[in-house]
Amino acid sequence: MLDAAPECVQAMKASLVQRPVLAVWLLVATATTLPYVVAPLQAPPGQAFQGFFFFVDDHYLYLSYAQQAEDGAFLFRNKLVAEPHRASLVNLEWWLVGRLSRILGRNPFAAYRVVGALLALVFLIAVHRWLRLAGLPRARRLWALLLVCLGGSFGGLLYATGLLEPRRALDMATGLFPALGLLANPHFTAGTALLLLALEAFLRGDARGNLTGILLGSALALVRPYDVVLLILVRGLGIVFSRPASAWFREALPMAGLLPVIAFDYWAFYMNPAFAFYARAPYAFPRLEDLALALGPAVLAAALAFAAPPADRGAVTARRHLIAWLVVGALVVVLRPVHFSLQFLVGIGAPLLILASLGLARFRPAVLWTSLVVLGTTPIFTLAILLQPLPHWYTAEARLLAATALQPLCAPDDLVLAPPDIGLFVGGLSACKPWVSHPSHPDHPARVAATEAFYGRLAPASRAALLDRERIRHVVLPQDAGEIPEGWLGVGTPFRRSAAVGAPGRRIALYSRATGPSPGRAP
């Protein structure tokens, strides 16, 4: 038996070399699922896990579309827009989450974790294809896949030691590197994975590759539209870097197949009033010193790739496209062409770390694994933080239950007045529209102020007038408002209590218009 042990070890090593994608995927899927299993189990009494750790408001916005897919929709309405409008948005990721949630008994949280795990596998397949295309030896690909999944900077370590605020630890707080997407936001992973696959397909240059690139690029445009712009820029600059000028037009021409989906995205986000305000939503661009701290170590590691040029022409072309991606990212930082320029830096760590793996691959294994530890501290520290029962992972249980209690009461276009955090839950977990929820809506500050006044200083008649003017069908009130909330909404109010949720002493109530249609909006 002891004699057989070395043979088992060798067989295991051979298996890892032959199937690195599967091995790394099992590790990543396990590590990234663990916090979502542990967090609900650690919820304090009367509290509930919100379902997400980072970008909670954005995730519930995603769920507001996934919920419509649960109900069978493929074209989506914008629940942030109170006025009725035609469903017109397509997003393949949110549609998939919604359909899977329906299969899982309307559990969008579980559905998003399953989709996140599947997207992690797609991402690893894409990275592995690029490592092979760029000329990385097979024996180094397991380590390289781990580097791309875990690599970053020292933001997690600096935050854990109190030397850096969380918002300044950009490799921990933004989607610059794949690690955060894998751990906390599958939407980032989806965009980067599809971009890598579409770009690699266009690199093949034959008819099949171009068709695949068009299909994958179109899917990318219907998942994360920012990244289809990035795809075109990177492919175009990659052609300039790797082909003579006489071939530029011929090489770029297949990307014309993306024009229909680009036209659709332009119409949806610039011409369609239901979604056009997203293009004007406020975004903060980080300070240059924070970007340098976040990207600097990976940039230095990626520079090593220039000391090991490949002999294969295909590998040269692949590496030049990765460099083109980095050049586009640098231009975004310098020029900031749009106010949401930070969105184009999501996933920039993928080409950085692929190039870093190419440069580091010539060193001994001890150096390789040391580099993985050095560059992989942020996801380790982030994972450790997510496994702690921190207060901001949770909300009062009644506030989540209010949204789920609305599920049998809501019809599309029904409006709910509730505090903004409950509004987020309402939009993601019921068919209703929240009157105030996500901060991207241009009227958000005014609606937050009006909501605070509603629950604060307004007289009952003024509250009733607000509900009538805004065509509110359901309203969240304290449990002690009574069966008929006359003390809140005045004598003769048409609202009646439709549900009460939460533990005794922490209960809140839902009130719905008893009969008749919602009143029309006042002129």
N, C-alpha and C positions, 0 to 999 in steps of 0.2 A: 504494500500500500504506500509506504514511504517512497519507494522507487518511482511510483507512478505520479507522485506529487509534482515533480518538475515538468513532466509531460502535460499535466493539467494546466500548469501555469503558462507553458508555452502555447497550449491550445487556446487559452483565454486571451493571451496577447494577440495571437493570430486572428481571433474572432474580432477583437476590438479594432485591429488594423483593417480588416475586411469590411466591417460594418460600423464604422465610426458614427455615422448619422444616427443609427438606431440607439447606440450606446449613449451618446450625448443627449438625444431626445428623451430617453427614459430618465436620465438624471435631471434635465431641465424641467420636464413635466412634473416630476415628483417635487422638486424644490419649489417650483412656482405655484403648485396647488396647495402645498402644506399650509401657508398662512391663511388661506381661505377656508380651510377645514378647522384650524385652531381658533381663529377669531370668534366665530359664533359660540364655541364652547367656553370661551373666557368672558363672555358678555356679563357685566355686572347686573345685579337684580334690577329689573325694570328697564334695562337697556337692550338694544338690538344692534347687531353688526349692520352697517349700512350697505354691505355688499361689495364695496370697493375701498381701497386705501388712499390712492392718489386720484386727482382729477374727478372727484365725486360728482360735481355739477355736470361735467362733460359726459361722464358715463350715463347719468340719468337722462341726459339729452339723447344719447345713442339709444337708450332703452325706450324713449318715447317713440322712436321709429320701429324698434324691434317689437314693441307691443302691437303696433298696427299689423306687422307681419304675422304675429300670433293669431290675429283675427282674419288672416287670409289675404292681406293687402300685399301687392308688389310695388305699387306706386304709393308714395307717402305724402301725407299732409304735414304741415309744420304746426305742432301743438303750441308753439310760442305765439302764434298769430291768432288772436281772438276771433277775427272775422272768418266766416265760412269761406273756403276756397277749394279749388280742385286739387286732388292728389296728383303730384307731378314729379316728385323726387325718386330717384332709384339709387339704392345703396345695397350692394350685394352682401356685404358683411352683416349689416343690420338685418337684412332679410333672412340670412342664414341663421342668425342668433334667434330671431323670432320664430321661425319655423321649428327649429330644434327645441325651443322653449315650449312650444305647443305640444310636441311629442313627449317632453319631460313633465307634463302636467302643469304647464304655465309656470315654469321656474326659470326666469331669465338669468338669475345669478349662476345657476348650474350650467345653463346653456352657454354663457359667456366663458366659463372656465373650460368647457369641452372645446368650444371653438378656439379659445386661446391655445390649448394644447395642440390642436390640429394645425393652427397657424405656425406654432413653433416648429413643428415637423416640416412644414413647407419652407419655412425660413432656413432651416438647417440643410435641407436638400438644395436650396438655392445657393447657399454659401459653399457647400461642398462642390457644386458644379463650378463655381468661380475659382475655388482653390485648385481644382484639377485643371481648369482652363488656363490659369495663370502659371501653371508649371510647378506647383508644390508637390514634392514626393509623397507617395501614399503613406509612408511610415510616419509622416509629420501631420497628417490630416486630423487625427483624433485630437491632438494638442491644439491645432489651429482652430478647430471648431469650438473647443472650450474657450480659447482666447477671444474669438469673435462674440461668443455668448456672454462672457463674463468681464471682458476687458472694459476699462474706462480710465478714470483718473483716481485721485485720492480724496474725492469729496466725501465719501462715506466715513473714511478714517478721520478727516478733519472735523466733520460734524460730530462724530462720536466723542472726540476729545475736546469739543467745545471751542475749536479754533475757527469755525466757519458756520454762519447761519445756514439753515436748511435751504432757503431760497437761493443762496449764492453757490451752493454745491450743485452745479448744473448737471454733472454726470449722474446725480442722484435725483434731481428735481425736474429734469426735462427729458425729452426723448432723443438726445444727441446720440446715445449709444444704445445698441439693441437690448442690453441687459434690462433696462427699465421697462421697455415694451414687453419683454417676455414675462417680467414679474408683475407689472401693474397696468399695462394698457395694450391689449391685443390689437387695437386700431393702429398703433405705431408699427407693430410687427407685420400686420397685413400689408401696409404700404411698402415697407422696405423689402419684404419678401417678393411681392409682385414686381417691384421695380427691378430687383436683381434678375428675376427670371425673364422679364420682358427685354431687358438690356442684353442679357446673354443670348436670347433668341435672335435678336437683330444682328448680333455679332456673327452669326453663322453665315449670313449673306446669301443663302439660297432661298428658293421660293417657300419651302416649308418653314424655314426659320423666320422669314419675314411675316408669313401668315400667323405663326405662333406669336411673334412679337406684337402684331396688331391685336390679336385676341387678348393676350395678357395685358397689353397696354390699355385696351378698352376696359378690361375688368378693373385695372388700377384706377382709371378715371371714374369708375362707378363705385369705388371704395374710398379712396383718398385723393381727391382731385389735385391737391398741391403736387403730388408725386408724379402725375403724368406730365406736368410742366417740367419737373426735374428730369424725367426720363428723356424728353425731347432735347433739353439743353445739354445733358451729359452725352447722349448719343451724338448730337451734332458736333460738340467740341471734341469728342473722341474720334470722330471721322477726320476732323481737321488735324488732330495730333498723329494719326496713323495712316492717312492716305494722301496721295498726291492731289493737288488742287483739281486736276482734270477729272478725278473720280468723286469729288465731294457731292455733286448733285445726284449722281447715280446711286451712291450709297445712302444718301438721305431720303431719296424719293419714297421708299416703302413706308416711311413714317407718315406720309400723306393719308394712309389708311386710318390714322387716328383722328382725322379731321371731323368725322361725324360725331364721335363721342365728345370731342373737345367743344364742338358747337353746342351740343346738348348741355355740357357743364357751364358754358358761358351763358346760355339762355337761363339755366336754372339759378345761377348765383349772381347774375348781373341784371337780367331782364325780368325775371319772375318776382313780383313784389313779395310773395310769400317767403322767399329765401334770400332776396338780394341784400338784405341788411347784414347778413353774415360777413359780406365783403367789407363792411364798414365797422365791424366789431372791434373794440379796442384790444390791442396786443402790446405788451411791454417787451422791448428788446433788451437783453441782458447787457451788463457792462462788459467792455472788451477785456478787462483784466480777469473777470470771472470766466469768460469764454476761453481765454488763454490758459487759465488754471485747469479747466475741464478737459480741453483738447490737447494741451501741450505734451504730456507724456506719450500719448498715442501718436502725435505728429512726429516726435523724435524717434519712436520705434518704427514708424512707417518709413522714415527717411533711410533706414537701413536697407530697404528694398533696392535703392539705387546702387548699392554696393554689390549687388548680386544680380546683374542683368541676365535674363534667360536667353538661350540660344534659339528657341523655337519661335517662329514668327507669330503664331497664334497667341502664345503667351505674352509676347511683346504688345500685341494689339489689346489684349485683355487688360494688361497693367496700365496701358495708356488711357483706357476708358475709366479705370479706377482713379487715376490721377486727374482726369477731366472732371470727375465728380467732385474731387477735392477743390479743384480750381473754381468750379461753379459755387461751391460753398464759401470759398474765400471771397469771391465777388459779392455774394449775398451779404456777407459781414461788412464789407467795405462800402458797398453802394446802398444797401437796404432799399431795394427798388419799390417795395410796398410796405405798408405798415404791419403786415403779418409776415414779414420776412423770416421770422424765427421758424415758421412752419416748414420752410425749405431746408432747414438744418436737421430736422428729425431724421435719424438714421445715418447721419454723416459718419458716425463711428464705424459703420459696416465696412466701407472701403478703406478707412484708416487702418482698421484691425486686420483686414485681409492683407493689405500691403505690409503691415507689421509682421504678420506671420511669415510672409515671403522673405523678409529681411532677416528675421531671427532664426529661420529654419536651418541655417548653416552652422549654428552653434550646437554644442553638446546638449544632451537631454537635461542635464542639471541646470543649464542656463535657461533652457526653454521653460521648464516647470517653475523655476524661480521667477521668470518674467510673468508667468501666468498668475502667480501669487501676488506679485507687486502691482500688476495692473488690474487685478480682480478683487481688490479690497472693497470697492463700493457696493457691488451686489451682495457680498457677504454681510457687510454691516447693515445694509438695507433690509435684507432678509431677517437678520437678528432683531431689528427694530419692529418689523411687521409681526413678529411672533410675540411681541409684548402686548398686553392688554391696555394700550394707551387710550385715554378718553376720547380723542378725536376720531377713533375708528368707529365709534358708537353714537347712537342717537336714542332718545327716549322711545321705548317700544311702541307707545301709543301713536307716535308721529308716523311711523311706518305702517302701523295697522290701519290708520286712517285712510291711507292710499289703497290698501288691499280691500278695505270695507267698501270702497266706492266701486269696485269692479262690477258687482251685479246692478248697481244703480246708474251707471254712466252709459250714455250714448255718445257717439262722435259729435263733436262741436258743443257738448255740454261744458260750461265754464264753471270752475271751482275757485272760490276765494278762500285762501288759506295763507298762513305765513310762508315766505319764500322757500324754506327748507322742505316743508310739507308739499309745497307746490312742485318741487323737483320730483318727489316721490310719486305724487299724483300723475304727473306726465309720463313717468316711466312704467308705472304699475297699473294704470287704469286707462280706459278709453277716453276719459275726460281731458279737457284742456285746462291747465292751471292759468289763472289770471296773472300771476307773477311767479317766476321761478328762476330761469337761467339768466345770468347777467348780460348775455350777448344781445338781448332785445334792446332796441334804442330807447324804449319807454321804461326800462327797468328801474332806474333811480326814482322816477316819478311814481311808479306803481309801488315800490317799496315804501316810499313816504306815505302814500295813500293807505297802504295796508297797515302801517304802524298807527296812523290816525284812526283807522277803522277799529282796531283793537284797543285803542287808547282813548283819545279825548272826544271823538265824535258823539253827538247825541243820537238816540235811536232813529229819529226821522232822517238824519243825514246818512246814517248807515244804510237804511232802507233805500234811500235815493241812489246811493252808490250801487247797490245790488241791482236796482232796476235799470239804471243808466247803462251799466256794463253787461246787462243780460246774464247775470250770475244765476246758475241753476242750483248749485250746491255751495254751502258755506260751512267752514269748520268753526265751532264755538266751544267754549268751556262746557263741561258736563253739567254744571249747575244752571245753565241757561233755561232748563225746563223743557217740557214736551213742545210747548209753543214759545219761542224765544221773544216774547213781547218786551221784556226788559232790555233786550239788545236791539230789537228791530222794530219796536213800536206795536201798538194795538192794531189788530187786523192784518198782521204779517201773513203772507201765504206760505211761509216756511214752517215745516214740521220736522221733528227729529226723525231721522231715518236710520241711524245707527249710533252706537256708543262703543268706544274701544279703549283698551288700557286697563291696568290694574286699579283697584279702588284707591282713591286719593290722587291718581294720576290720569284719570280718564278725560277724554275729549269726545265731543259729539259732532255728528254730521247732521246737517239740516238741508232738506231739499224742498223745492217748491211743490206744494201739495197737488195742484191741478193747473191745467192750462199751459199754454206755451210761455216761454221766456219772453219778457217784454222787449219790444224793439229798442234799439239804441236811440237815445234822445238826439235830436238834431243839434 
